[in-house]
Amino acid sequence: MSLVKTWYTPEAAADKFGIQLGKLMEWVSEGLVRAEREGEKVVRVNIDDVRIEVETLVGGS
C-alpha cells in the first residue's frame, strides 16, 4: 500500500507545482495526465503525471 498521496484535486495539483489550472486541464485533455471524472467534471488528477509534465516544461525537453 502506498503511503504517498497520488491523486489530487486539479486545484491542489496546480497550486502544488505553481502552474495555471488551465495548463493542467490542457494536459488532461491531451491525455498527458490521468484524471478521474465525475460526469464531465475532472475531480482528481494523478500527481506523478503532473510532476512529469512540469519537469518536461521546466527542462525544455
N, C-alpha and C positions, 0 to 999 in steps of 0.2 A: 504494500500500500504506500502510495506516495505521500510524503509529508509536506510537499510543496504545492501551493495552490496553483493550478494550471489554467483555470477558467476565470476570467474577469468580466465585469460589465464593460461594454465598449468605452464608457466614460472613464472608468477607473484605469483601464489599459492605456488610454490616450494620456491621462494625467501622469501615470507611472513613467512613461517614456517622454513626456513633454512634446507630444505630437498633436496635430489637429485631429479632431474627431472625424472630419471629412476625409482626411487622408487614410485613416484606419478603415473607414467604411468603404473607401475605394479598393483597398487591398482585399477586403472581404468579398466585394462584388467581383473582383478579378480572380477569386479562388486562391489567393496567396495566403490568406489567414482563415483557418477553420472557424466556424461560428455555429452556435446553437440558436435556433429561432423558435419563437412562439408566434405562429401565423407568419406574417410578413416581417415582423419586428425581430431584429438581432438583439438577443438578450445577453449572450456571453460570447467571448472570443478566446481563442487559445493563446495564452501569453507567450508560449515558446515560438509560435509562428510570428507573433508581433515582434518579438526580440530579433528574429532572423531578418525580418524586413527592415527594422530600424538599423541593424548593423550593416545591411546592404546599402541603405540610404546614406548613412554616415560614411561608410567606407568607400562609396562610389563604385562598388563592384556591380 
